[in-house]
Amino acid sequence: MINLRSIAKFSNTKQCLSAIAQLQTTTNTERNQQFLYFDSLTDACHINKIHPQLSKRKYCTAETNLINKQTKQQLQQQNGILKRVLHKVGLAPNSKSRLKVASHMLYETVADKINYLVFFRDFKLPNTFNSWFLVTELHVWMLLVRAMAEGSESGEDGRFLRNCIVEAMWGDVNMRAKKLGANNPSQTRKQIEILSEQFQAALIAYDEGAMSNDSIMAGALWRRFFEMNCEDYERIERLVKYVRIQMIMLDQLSREEFIIKPKIPWVELNKITVK
């Protein structure tokens, strides 16, 4: 029987071409049982020079197909085991543990990166715990809006991430409040309860402002952020512009930039001006 190995033994080009022609007339069943590759043929009689098209053809036997199938199944099993392990240790990108870590990292971009003193100075806010909370609340709300873009339904990543960010914020608030009110813990708890109610109302007002025009947003900021104590319309306008710019920036972040490797490039307040 003519096969690729026997072709390789021919000494001249004419014999080689004749053998190849005979090989091409064999049935598909016989061809599939013959040896696989043209490598030996190429080495023996320079098949590229004789017939370039033949060097581009590839053959495989039924045995090789079976091996490939088994290898593919093994790789799928290994990938499945790897995914389960990553989920268990919280390293998978969509695992709850990973999202919880991301939520704390996102909150830290507010608590550690925002220049609170600039806000106090430019918006004439007293340097108090309440003013700190008002600035934090505004930036946390913007993070929550972006988080919900990752899925707002129950059980989806966005809703879970939003809840974790709020949890991280209240953990920080409680810790700071306890340090300030160590001598009167009962009064501290009451103040945190009031802040919690105000926070829920602020989210609704800011959401309405985000979905409406600048006048609605200005009204929400005047009532909550400025606590209805600001007659300088330029300051309100500047804060509205600041919020709009930050929302655009957050909306342009990819999932990886926001969740997988959280890094929020907050625009500095000093760069926001009103003409």
Helices and strands as residue ranges (DSSP letters): H 4-8, H 13-24, H 28-32, H 39-45, H 47-50, G 52-56, H 62-89, H 96-111, H 116-122, H 129-148, H 157-180, H 185-211, H 214-224, H 233-251, H 255-255, I 256-260, G 269-271
